[in-house]
């Protein structure tokens, strides 16, 4: 039961700090579940992010559910999910009331503009984390460039070129990328 409680508290903190949504919070989730607590490996975290992106629903919630499932089964999944969404629900209700009261304030508008900028930076950080994990197997910026996964790089560049050139359906591209991964990595 202690692990379930710790899952809840960790994801409660993540949920409280998840300004900017799912992609912006990926680095914080990774820091908490991989580096700080050592609950799962980097590889498993990458797999969880991949599955979470394909599963309907918010990325942070899906990720918390899958991490909780890996660590504490169904009870862990429920604890992590509830921890992840509880702060968001409470803060949303409080902010709704606040913005209804102060909807014409110039100060509130400026604060929101600042939060948008911070969210953009967090999303860029998450993109860098995912790219580093895919190409180097690590999310640290000081990754050894000799360990570049050329197969992953070629799949990435091919898919990027195909998407830009022919405007393909993203679902079809994800399926094709998954099949390429199966062919090259199994």
Secondary structure, DSSP 8 states (H G I E B T S, - for coil): -HHHHHHHHHHHHHHHH-TT-HHHHHHHHHIIIIIIS--S-HHHHHHHHHHHHHSSS-HHHHHHHHHHHHHHHHHHHHHHHHHHHHHHHHHHHHHHHHHHHSTT-HHHHHHHHHHHHHHHHHHHHHHHHHHHHHHHS--STT--GGG--HHHHHHHHHHHHHHHHH---HHHHHHHHHHHHHHHH-
